Amino acid sequence: MNEQGTVGTGHEHEQLGLSNGQVIDMYRYMLLARKFDERNLLLQRAGKINFHVSGVGQETAQVAAAFALDREKDYFLPYYRDYGFVLTVGMTARELMLSAFAKAEDPNSGGRQMPGHFGSKKLRIVTGSSPVTTQVPHAVGVALAAKMRKQELVSFVTFGEGSSNQGDFHEGCNFAGVHKLPVIIMCENNQYAISVPLHKQISGKVSDRALGYGFPGIRVDGNDALAVYRAVKEARERAIRGEGPTLIEAMMYRLSPHSTSDNDLAYRTKEEVEENWKKDGIARFKNYLMDCGIWDETKEADLLEQLALEIKDATEYADNAPFPKPEDTMLHVYADDRKKGETTWQ
């Protein structure tokens, strides 16, 4: 790439149509998600927030997938670990921190839902419910609506491999396959369904299950940002052409406990976790950028300083923001035409 930002053909990202600026942005979002996660873990331990479900180890695939989608048209149904994804499609660290603190300004639910239950009408992030995998048939419904309206867009949904054993996953896949709907179904296979290891959850591959529903299933290295980008980009192009859904199984590893309520060393060894830290996708992508000659330690230090300030601002703002008022408990739950200040429900 030259000084004006023209894409060349030398490096892998350039061959995929990504500029130097775009892959640097990808790296920034990966680090932002990681730093947000780390701060939430500290806040929970300090008693400032009640609960946190970590996405450490999964940010690379989340951010890469978001870059492969059309953030102006597509609809997104992320699952509760997808901080990297929602940050990339437009949510801010401040908004997510408001959710962590359960404050009234939280755009996801007004501070009334657990963290990780994302929702934004503006960003076309469809609110998920707490039962796992219910977002898959919802995504299929969005895709059906798009097809009926002849809209050139896709719906994109994520979930963990453990929840691929739920009926919602299979029913959604079956309907999407029958009607050749424009939906991308991505499993973030982090190898643990809470405390159950992969080999005790699934016989074979999650991606192979797509064959039974009549559409392609592929497995990619979730720690390889460009491999995930390519897979999602090709799946989107296929969907837009009217060729139906794609199931993507992104292989990765959950580097943190399942949540702040979990002791992961009760079911896996410290050595196993340390070994997988060596495969961390963020470090891998940083090395790639440095090998391309577009990143260095000075830029790294500057970025880390910027992110520290961004996370600090988000934390302080959320900490000082007001909680929801008790009388507003039922706001946005029922639709009605009551006048301001009047109560028409019991």
Disulfide bonds with the S-S distance in Angstrom:
none
